[in-house]
Amino acid sequence: MDESDVREFNKDAWDKQVEQNNRWTKPVDQETIQCAKSGDFSIVLTPTKPVPSDWFPPLEGTETLCLASAGGQQAPLLAAAGAKVTVFDNSPKQLKQDRFVAERDGLKMNFVEGDMADLSTFPDDTFNLVFHPCSNVFVPNILPVWRECYRVLRSGGTLLAGFTNPLRYIFDDERKENGNLEVRYSLPYSDLEHLDQSHIQRSIQDGFALEFGHTLEDQMGGQLKAGFLLSGFYEDRYASDAKDPLSNFLDTFIATRAIKP
């Protein structure tokens, strides 16, 4: 399976997740949008911890790309707060969730379907802010993602990114869910390399996207290599009531703020 096949596989998987009412596919309600219009909003790059307010540039009129960030949640909030938002995602049904909120609440937003590693539809220096939550786990190679983010941002622009600590991927998933943290896989991790065909077929049937556990060298070092300057960092984990044994021991998600000089 090559990268184009992965993209199609994961497009179908996320479309199915919308049908299954996945947490990240549920549009925000009207009350939340009204609060955002008054400047009162909370938004996440990782599962639970809100992005610090001082990480954002002034949002009014700010050209903003919500990258692989559809689902009717983050993008509409930023639009309601005054940003000029383009939401870019691989899943048509996820984009449909954003269209629903935009039409319901009178928000002006642009919607583009595509691969997060290929932003060629946008000219250089198009945006002042790129908002990229925990989604690059669904692409085999993230270095092109950082290069494209750098290219489409204007000088002085901000990249806000969330991603998964690759430590999550060294454990066998089925045993991990039962509380048995057995180290089994090496990093970088790839579903394509580590899962047998029966597991992949089960993913197809259940609508689970293929995942890739990228190294911190590629996640953070990749941003630096693309030309960014890192200016903010925090860690996060699933809530304590989540069925995730790892969250009892450590944070397994990371958020970074980076600036294009």
ABEGO torsion letter per residue (X at the ends): XBAAAAAAAAAAAAAAAAAAGBAAABBBBAAAAAAAAAGBBBBBABAABBBBAAABBBABGBBBBBBGABGGBAAAAAAAAGBBBBBBBABAAAAAAAAAAAAAAGBBBBBBBEBAABAAABBBGABABBBBBBAAAABABAAAAAAAAAAABBBGBBBBBBBBBAAAAABBAAAAAAGBBBBABBOBBBAAAABBAAAAAAAAAAGBBBBBBBBAAAAAAAAAAAGBBBABBBBBBBBAABBBAAAAABBABBBBBBBBX
